[in-house]
């Protein structure tokens, strides 16, 4: 049986963002591997996030080619194919 490739997941977050923590807890609980970029500490990643989304709100979750601003568990499950 062929396994479906898991899309690359990136989260742009800040240490004080409640929804960022909730998104990461969701991914950890569901064993989703992701890259975490702290946009409060990393100006280059912050600029990258703004370039992708045109705004400064976090979390920004990138799943493959899809971008989600904010944390919506149902939409994230859909993007992850869960």
PDB file of N, CA, C and O in Angstrom:
ATOM      1  N   UNK A   1       0.844  -1.182   0.000  1.00  0.00           N
ATOM      2  CA  UNK A   1       0.000   0.000   0.000  1.00  0.00           C
ATOM      3  C   UNK A   1       0.889   1.245   0.000  1.00  0.00           C
ATOM      4  O   UNK A   1       1.838   1.336   0.779  1.00  0.00           O
ATOM      5  N   UNK A   2       0.578   2.196  -0.873  1.00  0.00           N
ATOM      6  CA  UNK A   2       1.382   3.408  -0.995  1.00  0.00           C
ATOM      7  C   UNK A   2       0.904   4.460   0.004  1.00  0.00           C
ATOM      8  O   UNK A   2      -0.291   4.742   0.098  1.00  0.00           O
ATOM      9  N   UNK A   3       1.850   5.037   0.749  1.00  0.00           N
ATOM     10  CA  UNK A   3       1.510   6.087   1.711  1.00  0.00           C
ATOM     11  C   UNK A   3       1.456   7.418   1.003  1.00  0.00           C
ATOM     12  O   UNK A   3       2.287   7.717   0.145  1.00  0.00           O
ATOM     13  N   UNK A   4       0.449   8.231   1.378  1.00  0.00           N
ATOM     14  CA  UNK A   4       0.336   9.569   0.805  1.00  0.00           C
ATOM     15  C   UNK A   4       1.390  10.464   1.445  1.00  0.00           C
ATOM     16  O   UNK A   4       1.599  10.422   2.658  1.00  0.00           O
ATOM     17  N   UNK A   5       2.051  11.272   0.624  1.00  0.00           N
ATOM     18  CA  UNK A   5       3.071  12.183   1.144  1.00  0.00           C
ATOM     19  C   UNK A   5       2.409  13.233   2.029  1.00  0.00           C
ATOM     20  O   UNK A   5       1.373  13.797   1.676  1.00  0.00           O
ATOM     21  N   UNK A   6       3.015  13.485   3.172  1.00  0.00           N
ATOM     22  CA  UNK A   6       2.508  14.500   4.084  1.00  0.00           C
ATOM     23  C   UNK A   6       2.987  15.859   3.609  1.00  0.00           C
ATOM     24  O   UNK A   6       4.175  16.040   3.342  1.00  0.00           O
ATOM     25  N   UNK A   7       2.064  16.827   3.500  1.00  0.00           N
ATOM     26  CA  UNK A   7       2.506  18.152   3.062  1.00  0.00           C
ATOM     27  C   UNK A   7       3.392  18.817   4.107  1.00  0.00           C
ATOM     28  O   UNK A   7       3.273  18.546   5.302  1.00  0.00           O
ATOM     29  N   UNK A   8       4.281  19.690   3.643  1.00  0.00           N
ATOM     30  CA  UNK A   8       5.118  20.453   4.568  1.00  0.00           C
ATOM     31  C   UNK A   8       4.220  21.419   5.327  1.00  0.00           C
ATOM     32  O   UNK A   8       3.365  22.079   4.737  1.00  0.00           O
ATOM     33  N   UNK A   9       4.419  21.497   6.643  1.00  0.00           N
ATOM     34  CA  UNK A   9       3.619  22.379   7.492  1.00  0.00           C
ATOM     35  C   UNK A   9       4.553  23.370   8.182  1.00  0.00           C
ATOM     36  O   UNK A   9       5.546  22.983   8.798  1.00  0.00           O
ATOM     37  N   UNK A  10       4.217  24.653   8.067  1.00  0.00           N
ATOM     38  CA  UNK A  10       4.982  25.728   8.704  1.00  0.00           C
ATOM     39  C   UNK A  10       4.007  26.567   9.510  1.00  0.00           C
ATOM     40  O   UNK A  10       2.912  26.874   9.039  1.00  0.00           O
ATOM     41  N   UNK A  11       4.399  26.942  10.722  1.00  0.00           N
ATOM     42  CA  UNK A  11       3.591  27.862  11.512  1.00  0.00           C
ATOM     43  C   UNK A  11       4.439  29.078  11.866  1.00  0.00           C
ATOM     44  O   UNK A  11       5.550  28.956  12.383  1.00  0.00           O
ATOM     45  N   UNK A  12       3.890  30.243  11.575  1.00  0.00           N
ATOM     46  CA  UNK A  12       4.499  31.510  11.974  1.00  0.00           C
ATOM     47  C   UNK A  12       3.767  31.927  13.243  1.00  0.00           C
ATOM     48  O   UNK A  12       2.543  32.060  13.236  1.00  0.00           O
ATOM     49  N   UNK A  13       4.503  32.133  14.332  1.00  0.00           N
ATOM     50  CA  UNK A  13       3.869  32.350  15.626  1.00  0.00           C
ATOM     51  C   UNK A  13       4.656  33.346  16.465  1.00  0.00           C
ATOM     52  O   UNK A  13       5.738  33.796  16.089  1.00  0.00           O
ATOM     53  N   UNK A  14       4.070  33.677  17.624  1.00  0.00           N
ATOM     54  CA  UNK A  14       4.773  34.464  18.639  1.00  0.00           C
ATOM     55  C   UNK A  14       4.619  33.740  19.971  1.00  0.00           C
ATOM     56  O   UNK A  14       3.659  32.991  20.152  1.00  0.00           O
ATOM     57  N   UNK A  15       5.539  33.947  20.901  1.00  0.00           N
ATOM     58  CA  UNK A  15       5.491  33.237  22.183  1.00  0.00           C
ATOM     59  C   UNK A  15       4.260  33.569  23.031  1.00  0.00           C
ATOM     60  O   UNK A  15       3.850  32.752  23.856  1.00  0.00           O
ATOM     61  N   UNK A  16       3.670  34.742  22.845  1.00  0.00           N
ATOM     62  CA  UNK A  16       2.549  35.152  23.696  1.00  0.00           C
ATOM     63  C   UNK A  16       1.180  34.914  23.069  1.00  0.00           C
ATOM     64  O   UNK A  16       0.163  35.271  23.664  1.00  0.00           O
ATOM     65  N   UNK A  17       1.136  34.326  21.894  1.00  0.00           N
ATOM     66  CA  UNK A  17      -0.120  34.127  21.158  1.00  0.00           C
ATOM     67  C   UNK A  17      -0.816  32.844  21.608  1.00  0.00           C
ATOM     68  O   UNK A  17      -0.299  31.744  21.412  1.00  0.00           O
ATOM     69  N   UNK A  18      -2.003  32.999  22.216  1.00  0.00           N
ATOM     70  CA  UNK A  18      -2.770  31.846  22.704  1.00  0.00           C
ATOM     71  C   UNK A  18      -3.131  30.895  21.562  1.00  0.00           C
ATOM     72  O   UNK A  18      -2.993  29.680  21.704  1.00  0.00           O
ATOM     73  N   UNK A  19      -3.589  31.436  20.434  1.00  0.00           N
ATOM     74  CA  UNK A  19      -4.005  30.585  19.320  1.00  0.00           C
ATOM     75  C   UNK A  19      -2.818  29.876  18.677  1.00  0.00           C
ATOM     76  O   UNK A  19      -2.970  28.787  18.123  1.00  0.00           O
ATOM     77  N   UNK A  20      -1.633  30.491  18.747  1.00  0.00           N
ATOM     78  CA  UNK A  20      -0.415  29.831  18.264  1.00  0.00           C
ATOM     79  C   UNK A  20      -0.130  28.590  19.107  1.00  0.00           C
ATOM     80  O   UNK A  20       0.171  27.522  18.575  1.00  0.00           O
ATOM     81  N   UNK A  21      -0.229  28.745  20.429  1.00  0.00           N
ATOM     82  CA  UNK A  21      -0.007  27.610  21.329  1.00  0.00           C
ATOM     83  C   UNK A  21      -1.040  26.519  21.070  1.00  0.00           C
ATOM     84  O   UNK A  21      -0.698  25.337  21.038  1.00  0.00           O
ATOM     85  N   UNK A  22      -2.302  26.905  20.885  1.00  0.00           N
ATOM     86  CA  UNK A  22      -3.361  25.927  20.628  1.00  0.00           C
ATOM     87  C   UNK A  22      -3.093  25.169  19.331  1.00  0.00           C
ATOM     88  O   UNK A  22      -3.285  23.954  19.273  1.00  0.00           O
ATOM     89  N   UNK A  23      -2.652  25.874  18.294  1.00  0.00           N
ATOM     90  CA  UNK A  23      -2.361  25.232  17.011  1.00  0.00           C
ATOM     91  C   UNK A  23      -1.217  24.233  17.154  1.00  0.00           C
ATOM     92  O   UNK A  23      -1.289  23.125  16.623  1.00  0.00           O
ATOM     93  N   UNK A  24      -0.164  24.623  17.868  1.00  0.00           N
ATOM     94  CA  UNK A  24       0.984  23.722  18.057  1.00  0.00           C
ATOM     95  C   UNK A  24       0.604  22.526  18.923  1.00  0.00           C
ATOM     96  O   UNK A  24       1.060  21.412  18.667  1.00  0.00           O
ATOM     97  N   UNK A  25      -0.222  22.740  19.944  1.00  0.00           N
ATOM     98  CA  UNK A  25      -0.691  21.624  20.773  1.00  0.00           C
ATOM     99  C   UNK A  25      -1.511  20.652  19.935  1.00  0.00           C
ATOM    100  O   UNK A  25      -1.374  19.438  20.086  1.00  0.00           O
ATOM    101  N   UNK A  26      -2.362  21.173  19.054  1.00  0.00           N
ATOM    102  CA  UNK A  26      -3.155  20.327  18.165  1.00  0.00           C
ATOM    103  C   UNK A  26      -2.234  19.482  17.284  1.00  0.00           C
ATOM    104  O   UNK A  26      -2.432  18.275  17.149  1.00  0.00           O
ATOM    105  N   UNK A  27      -1.226  20.126  16.686  1.00  0.00           N
ATOM    106  CA  UNK A  27      -0.321  19.397  15.797  1.00  0.00           C
ATOM    107  C   UNK A  27       0.500  18.366  16.562  1.00  0.00           C
ATOM    108  O   UNK A  27       0.709  17.254  16.076  1.00  0.00           O
ATOM    109  N   UNK A  28       0.967  18.725  17.754  1.00  0.00           N
ATOM    110  CA  UNK A  28       1.717  17.769  18.571  1.00  0.00           C
ATOM    111  C   UNK A  28       0.839  16.571  18.938  1.00  0.00           C
ATOM    112  O   UNK A  28       1.281  15.425  18.847  1.00  0.00           O
ATOM    113  N   UNK A  29      -0.400  16.834  19.350  1.00  0.00           N
ATOM    114  CA  UNK A  29      -1.316  15.759  19.754  1.00  0.00           C
ATOM    115  C   UNK A  29      -1.636  14.829  18.590  1.00  0.00           C
ATOM    116  O   UNK A  29      -1.903  13.645  18.794  1.00  0.00           O
ATOM    117  N   UNK A  30      -1.612  15.363  17.369  1.00  0.00           N
ATOM    118  CA  UNK A  30      -1.925  14.569  16.183  1.00  0.00           C
ATOM    119  C   UNK A  30      -0.675  14.133  15.425  1.00  0.00           C
ATOM    120  O   UNK A  30      -0.759  13.664  14.291  1.00  0.00           O
ATOM    121  N   UNK A  31       0.486  14.291  16.064  1.00  0.00           N
ATOM    122  CA  UNK A  31       1.769  13.856  15.514  1.00  0.00           C
ATOM    123  C   UNK A  31       2.043  14.439  14.123  1.00  0.00           C
ATOM    124  O   UNK A  31       2.544  13.754  13.231  1.00  0.00           O
ATOM    125  N   UNK A  32       1.700  15.722  13.966  1.00  0.00           N
ATOM    126  CA  UNK A  32       1.979  16.436  12.720  1.00  0.00           C
ATOM    127  C   UNK A  32       3.336  17.118  12.875  1.00  0.00           C
ATOM    128  O   UNK A  32       3.541  17.894  13.808  1.00  0.00           O
ATOM    129  N   UNK A  33       4.251  16.833  11.970  1.00  0.00           N
ATOM    130  CA  UNK A  33       5.565  17.470  11.980  1.00  0.00           C
ATOM    131  C   UNK A  33       5.439  18.844  11.338  1.00  0.00           C
ATOM    132  O   UNK A  33       4.829  18.993  10.279  1.00  0.00           O
ATOM    133  N   UNK A  34       6.025  19.847  11.992  1.00  0.00           N
ATOM    134  CA  UNK A  34       5.919  21.209  11.474  1.00  0.00           C
ATOM    135  C   UNK A  34       7.164  22.004  11.819  1.00  0.00           C
ATOM    136  O   UNK A  34       7.887  21.684  12.762  1.00  0.00           O
ATOM    137  N   UNK A  35       7.400  23.055  11.029  1.00  0.00           N
ATOM    138  CA  UNK A  35       8.454  24.031  11.325  1.00  0.00           C
ATOM    139  C   UNK A  35       7.790  25.193  12.038  1.00  0.00           C
ATOM    140  O   UNK A  35       6.738  25.665  11.607  1.00  0.00           O
ATOM    141  N   UNK A  36       8.389  25.659  13.122  1.00  0.00           N
ATOM    142  CA  UNK A  36       7.851  26.788  13.881  1.00  0.00           C
ATOM    143  C   UNK A  36       8.785  27.979  13.730  1.00  0.00           C
ATOM    144  O   UNK A  36       9.976  27.887  14.029  1.00  0.00           O
ATOM    145  N   UNK A  37       8.235  29.101  13.262  1.00  0.00           N
ATOM    146  CA  UNK A  37       9.023  30.324  13.114  1.00  0.00           C
ATOM    147  C   UNK A  37       8.472  31.387  14.060  1.00  0.00           C
ATOM    148  O   UNK A  37       7.318  31.796  13.932  1.00  0.00           O
ATOM    149  N   UNK A  38       9.290  31.832  15.005  1.00  0.00           N
ATOM    150  CA  UNK A  38       8.914  32.883  15.958  1.00  0.00           C
ATOM    151  C   UNK A  38       9.115  34.230  15.280  1.00  0.00           C
ATOM    152  O   UNK A  38      10.239  34.723  15.178  1.00  0.00           O
ATOM    153  N   UNK A  39       8.014  34.825  14.816  1.00  0.00           N
ATOM    154  CA  UNK A  39       8.126  36.079  14.070  1.00  0.00           C
ATOM    155  C   UNK A  39       8.357  37.285  14.976  1.00  0.00           C
ATOM    156  O   UNK A  39       8.626  38.383  14.488  1.00  0.00           O
ATOM    157  N   UNK A  40       8.254  37.092  16.288  1.00  0.00           N
ATOM    158  CA  UNK A  40       8.595  38.176  17.218  1.00  0.00           C
ATOM    159  C   UNK A  40      10.113  38.330  17.307  1.00  0.00           C
ATOM    160  O   UNK A  40      10.615  39.434  17.517  1.00  0.00           O
ATOM    161  N   UNK A  41      10.843  37.228  17.147  1.00  0.00           N
ATOM    162  CA  UNK A  41      12.300  37.239  17.294  1.00  0.00           C
ATOM    163  C   UNK A  41      13.044  37.240  15.957  1.00  0.00           C
ATOM    164  O   UNK A  41      14.212  37.623  15.903  1.00  0.00           O
ATOM    165  N   UNK A  42      12.381  36.816  14.882  1.00  0.00           N
ATOM    166  CA  UNK A  42      13.052  36.640  13.594  1.00  0.00           C
ATOM    167  C   UNK A  42      12.437  37.586  12.551  1.00  0.00           C
ATOM    168  O   UNK A  42      11.384  37.295  11.982  1.00  0.00           O
ATOM    169  N   UNK A  43      13.101  38.706  12.313  1.00  0.00           N
ATOM    170  CA  UNK A  43      12.584  39.722  11.388  1.00  0.00           C
ATOM    171  C   UNK A  43      12.474  39.198   9.958  1.00  0.00           C
ATOM    172  O   UNK A  43      11.562  39.591   9.230  1.00  0.00           O
ATOM    173  N   UNK A  44      13.386  38.318   9.543  1.00  0.00           N
ATOM    174  CA  UNK A  44      13.332  37.771   8.192  1.00  0.00           C
ATOM    175  C   UNK A  44      12.088  36.910   8.006  1.00  0.00           C
ATOM    176  O   UNK A  44      11.409  37.005   6.984  1.00  0.00           O
ATOM    177  N   UNK A  45      11.789  36.070   8.996  1.00  0.00           N
ATOM    178  CA  UNK A  45      10.599  35.214   8.918  1.00  0.00           C
ATOM    179  C   UNK A  45       9.328  36.054   9.018  1.00  0.00           C
ATOM    180  O   UNK A  45       8.322  35.733   8.385  1.00  0.00           O
ATOM    181  N   UNK A  46       9.368  37.132   9.812  1.00  0.00           N
ATOM    182  CA  UNK A  46       8.216  38.043   9.907  1.00  0.00           C
ATOM    183  C   UNK A  46       7.949  38.663   8.534  1.00  0.00           C
ATOM    184  O   UNK A  46       6.802  38.722   8.092  1.00  0.00           O
ATOM    185  N   UNK A  47       9.003  39.124   7.862  1.00  0.00           N
ATOM    186  CA  UNK A  47       8.859  39.705   6.524  1.00  0.00           C
ATOM    187  C   UNK A  47       8.326  38.667   5.538  1.00  0.00           C
ATOM    188  O   UNK A  47       7.497  38.986   4.685  1.00  0.00           O
ATOM    189  N   UNK A  48       8.799  37.432   5.652  1.00  0.00           N
ATOM    190  CA  UNK A  48       8.341  36.342   4.791  1.00  0.00           C
ATOM    191  C   UNK A  48       6.840  36.118   4.999  1.00  0.00           C
ATOM    192  O   UNK A  48       6.094  35.951   4.034  1.00  0.00           O
ATOM    193  N   UNK A  49       6.399  36.116   6.267  1.00  0.00           N
ATOM    194  CA  UNK A  49       4.989  35.915   6.598  1.00  0.00           C
ATOM    195  C   UNK A  49       4.137  37.042   6.012  1.00  0.00           C
ATOM    196  O   UNK A  49       3.086  36.785   5.423  1.00  0.00           O
ATOM    197  N   UNK A  50       4.584  38.281   6.170  1.00  0.00           N
ATOM    198  CA  UNK A  50       3.832  39.433   5.653  1.00  0.00           C
ATOM    199  C   UNK A  50       3.765  39.377   4.128  1.00  0.00           C
ATOM    200  O   UNK A  50       2.737  39.707   3.537  1.00  0.00           O
ATOM    201  N   UNK A  51       4.855  38.960   3.497  1.00  0.00           N
ATOM    202  CA  UNK A  51       4.872  38.835   2.037  1.00  0.00           C
ATOM    203  C   UNK A  51       3.849  37.801   1.578  1.00  0.00           C
ATOM    204  O   UNK A  51       3.171  38.009   0.571  1.00  0.00           O
ATOM    205  N   UNK A  52       3.728  36.686   2.307  1.00  0.00           N
ATOM    206  CA  UNK A  52       2.792  35.621   1.934  1.00  0.00           C
ATOM    207  C   UNK A  52       1.343  36.001   2.188  1.00  0.00           C
ATOM    208  O   UNK A  52       0.455  35.595   1.439  1.00  0.00           O
ATOM    209  N   UNK A  53       1.090  36.793   3.261  1.00  0.00           N
ATOM    210  CA  UNK A  53      -0.294  37.014   3.689  1.00  0.00           C
ATOM    211  C   UNK A  53      -0.767  38.457   3.611  1.00  0.00           C
ATOM    212  O   UNK A  53      -1.971  38.711   3.630  1.00  0.00           O
ATOM    213  N   UNK A  54       0.153  39.398   3.523  1.00  0.00           N
ATOM    214  CA  UNK A  54      -0.224  40.799   3.489  1.00  0.00           C
ATOM    215  C   UNK A  54      -0.708  41.341   4.819  1.00  0.00           C
ATOM    216  O   UNK A  54      -1.361  42.384   4.860  1.00  0.00           O
ATOM    217  N   UNK A  55      -0.399  40.654   5.903  1.00  0.00           N
ATOM    218  CA  UNK A  55      -0.842  41.099   7.226  1.00  0.00           C
ATOM    219  C   UNK A  55       0.101  40.581   8.305  1.00  0.00           C
ATOM    220  O   UNK A  55       0.995  39.783   8.023  1.00  0.00           O
ATOM    221  N   UNK A  56      -0.102  41.042   9.559  1.00  0.00           N
ATOM    222  CA  UNK A  56       0.798  40.710  10.674  1.00  0.00           C
ATOM    223  C   UNK A  56       0.178  39.768  11.708  1.00  0.00           C
ATOM    224  O   UNK A  56       0.837  39.430  12.692  1.00  0.00           O
ATOM    225  N   UNK A  57      -1.070  39.337  11.512  1.00  0.00           N
ATOM    226  CA  UNK A  57      -1.730  38.480  12.506  1.00  0.00           C
ATOM    227  C   UNK A  57      -1.116  37.095  12.549  1.00  0.00           C
ATOM    228  O   UNK A  57      -0.679  36.567  11.527  1.00  0.00           O
ATOM    229  N   UNK A  58      -1.085  36.511  13.739  1.00  0.00           N
ATOM    230  CA  UNK A  58      -0.600  35.140  13.921  1.00  0.00           C
ATOM    231  C   UNK A  58      -1.666  34.337  14.664  1.00  0.00           C
ATOM    232  O   UNK A  58      -2.503  34.927  15.346  1.00  0.00           O
ATOM    233  N   UNK A  59      -1.657  33.034  14.553  1.00  0.00           N
ATOM    234  CA  UNK A  59      -0.721  32.247  13.755  1.00  0.00           C
ATOM    235  C   UNK A  59      -1.055  32.292  12.267  1.00  0.00           C
ATOM    236  O   UNK A  59      -2.199  32.508  11.868  1.00  0.00           O
ATOM    237  N   UNK A  60      -0.031  32.083  11.473  1.00  0.00           N
ATOM    238  CA  UNK A  60      -0.195  31.796  10.056  1.00  0.00           C
ATOM    239  C   UNK A  60       0.301  30.369   9.889  1.00  0.00           C
ATOM    240  O   UNK A  60       1.440  30.050  10.231  1.00  0.00           O
ATOM    241  N   UNK A  61      -0.565  29.517   9.361  1.00  0.00           N
ATOM    242  CA  UNK A  61      -0.226  28.106   9.184  1.00  0.00           C
ATOM    243  C   UNK A  61      -0.212  27.818   7.687  1.00  0.00           C
ATOM    244  O   UNK A  61      -1.197  28.050   6.987  1.00  0.00           O
ATOM    245  N   UNK A  62       0.910  27.313   7.214  1.00  0.00           N
ATOM    246  CA  UNK A  62       1.068  26.975   5.804  1.00  0.00           C
ATOM    247  C   UNK A  62       1.110  25.455   5.701  1.00  0.00           C
ATOM    248  O   UNK A  62       1.955  24.801   6.312  1.00  0.00           O
ATOM    249  N   UNK A  63       0.182  24.904   4.916  1.00  0.00           N
ATOM    250  CA  UNK A  63       0.135  23.462   4.680  1.00  0.00           C
ATOM    251  C   UNK A  63       0.278  23.268   3.177  1.00  0.00           C
ATOM    252  O   UNK A  63      -0.654  23.518   2.412  1.00  0.00           O
ATOM    253  N   UNK A  64       1.460  22.817   2.769  1.00  0.00           N
ATOM    254  CA  UNK A  64       1.718  22.698   1.335  1.00  0.00           C
ATOM    255  C   UNK A  64       1.628  24.064   0.687  1.00  0.00           C
ATOM    256  O   UNK A  64       2.404  24.964   1.009  1.00  0.00           O
ATOM    257  N   UNK A  65       0.666  24.224  -0.241  1.00  0.00           N
ATOM    258  CA  UNK A  65       0.467  25.501  -0.933  1.00  0.00           C
ATOM    259  C   UNK A  65      -0.650  26.337  -0.315  1.00  0.00           C
ATOM    260  O   UNK A  65      -0.906  27.453  -0.766  1.00  0.00           O
ATOM    261  N   UNK A  66      -1.316  25.809   0.714  1.00  0.00           N
ATOM    262  CA  UNK A  66      -2.448  26.497   1.339  1.00  0.00           C
ATOM    263  C   UNK A  66      -1.989  27.315   2.543  1.00  0.00           C
ATOM    264  O   UNK A  66      -1.125  26.883   3.306  1.00  0.00           O
ATOM    265  N   UNK A  67      -2.577  28.503   2.703  1.00  0.00           N
ATOM    266  CA  UNK A  67      -2.230  29.386   3.819  1.00  0.00           C
ATOM    267  C   UNK A  67      -3.482  29.669   4.635  1.00  0.00           C
ATOM    268  O   UNK A  67      -4.516  30.050   4.087  1.00  0.00           O
ATOM    269  N   UNK A  68      -3.385  29.481   5.942  1.00  0.00           N
ATOM    270  CA  UNK A  68      -4.488  29.769   6.853  1.00  0.00           C
ATOM    271  C   UNK A  68      -4.009  30.784   7.877  1.00  0.00           C
ATOM    272  O   UNK A  68      -2.976  30.588   8.518  1.00  0.00           O
ATOM    273  N   UNK A  69      -4.767  31.882   8.032  1.00  0.00           N
ATOM    274  CA  UNK A  69      -4.469  32.879   9.054  1.00  0.00           C
ATOM    275  C   UNK A  69      -5.404  32.602  10.219  1.00  0.00           C
ATOM    276  O   UNK A  69      -6.621  32.547  10.048  1.00  0.00           O
ATOM    277  N   UNK A  70      -4.828  32.426  11.414  1.00  0.00           N
ATOM    278  CA  UNK A  70      -5.626  32.062  12.580  1.00  0.00           C
ATOM    279  C   UNK A  70      -5.617  30.559  12.771  1.00  0.00           C
ATOM    280  O   UNK A  70      -5.008  29.825  11.993  1.00  0.00           O
ATOM    281  N   UNK A  71      -6.304  30.105  13.824  1.00  0.00           N
ATOM    282  CA  UNK A  71      -6.366  28.668  14.097  1.00  0.00           C
ATOM    283  C   UNK A  71      -7.813  28.228  14.083  1.00  0.00           C
ATOM    284  O   UNK A  71      -8.597  28.596  14.958  1.00  0.00           O
ATOM    285  N   UNK A  72      -8.163  27.431  13.076  1.00  0.00           N
ATOM    286  CA  UNK A  72      -9.484  26.836  12.933  1.00  0.00           C
ATOM    287  C   UNK A  72      -9.245  25.337  12.830  1.00  0.00           C
ATOM    288  O   UNK A  72      -8.786  24.843  11.800  1.00  0.00           O
ATOM    289  N   UNK A  73      -9.562  24.610  13.911  1.00  0.00           N
ATOM    290  CA  UNK A  73      -9.234  23.180  13.960  1.00  0.00           C
ATOM    291  C   UNK A  73      -9.858  22.411  12.805  1.00  0.00           C
ATOM    292  O   UNK A  73      -9.200  21.558  12.207  1.00  0.00           O
ATOM    293  N   UNK A  74     -11.111  22.696  12.482  1.00  0.00           N
ATOM    294  CA  UNK A  74     -11.783  21.994  11.387  1.00  0.00           C
ATOM    295  C   UNK A  74     -11.104  22.232  10.053  1.00  0.00           C
ATOM    296  O   UNK A  74     -10.885  21.294   9.286  1.00  0.00           O
ATOM    297  N   UNK A  75     -10.771  23.475   9.775  1.00  0.00           N
ATOM    298  CA  UNK A  75     -10.102  23.799   8.508  1.00  0.00           C
ATOM    299  C   UNK A  75      -8.707  23.190   8.465  1.00  0.00           C
ATOM    300  O   UNK A  75      -8.273  22.706   7.420  1.00  0.00           O
ATOM    301  N   UNK A  76      -7.994  23.210   9.607  1.00  0.00           N
ATOM    302  CA  UNK A  76      -6.653  22.633   9.645  1.00  0.00           C
ATOM    303  C   UNK A  76      -6.718  21.128   9.388  1.00  0.00           C
ATOM    304  O   UNK A  76      -5.895  20.588   8.650  1.00  0.00           O
ATOM    305  N   UNK A  77      -7.691  20.452   9.994  1.00  0.00           N
ATOM    306  CA  UNK A  77      -7.859  19.011   9.741  1.00  0.00           C
ATOM    307  C   UNK A  77      -8.089  18.755   8.256  1.00  0.00           C
ATOM    308  O   UNK A  77      -7.530  17.822   7.681  1.00  0.00           O
ATOM    309  N   UNK A  78      -8.920  19.597   7.645  1.00  0.00           N
ATOM    310  CA  UNK A  78      -9.208  19.458   6.218  1.00  0.00           C
ATOM    311  C   UNK A  78      -7.933  19.638   5.392  1.00  0.00           C
ATOM    312  O   UNK A  78      -7.662  18.846   4.490  1.00  0.00           O
ATOM    313  N   UNK A  79      -7.153  20.672   5.696  1.00  0.00           N
ATOM    314  CA  UNK A  79      -5.910  20.918   4.959  1.00  0.00           C
ATOM    315  C   UNK A  79      -4.918  19.775   5.128  1.00  0.00           C
ATOM    316  O   UNK A  79      -4.159  19.457   4.212  1.00  0.00           O
ATOM    317  N   UNK A  80      -4.933  19.155   6.318  1.00  0.00           N
ATOM    318  CA  UNK A  80      -4.010  18.052   6.603  1.00  0.00           C
ATOM    319  C   UNK A  80      -4.537  16.709   6.109  1.00  0.00           C
ATOM    320  O   UNK A  80      -3.834  15.702   6.193  1.00  0.00           O
ATOM    321  N   UNK A  81      -5.769  16.682   5.592  1.00  0.00           N
ATOM    322  CA  UNK A  81      -6.357  15.436   5.106  1.00  0.00           C
ATOM    323  C   UNK A  81      -6.731  14.487   6.217  1.00  0.00           C
ATOM    324  O   UNK A  81      -6.635  13.271   6.055  1.00  0.00           O
ATOM    325  N   UNK A  82      -7.156  15.024   7.347  1.00  0.00           N
ATOM    326  CA  UNK A  82      -7.510  14.197   8.510  1.00  0.00           C
ATOM    327  C   UNK A  82      -9.003  13.907   8.525  1.00  0.00           C
ATOM    328  O   UNK A  82      -9.491  13.226   9.426  1.00  0.00           O
TER     329      UNK A  82
END
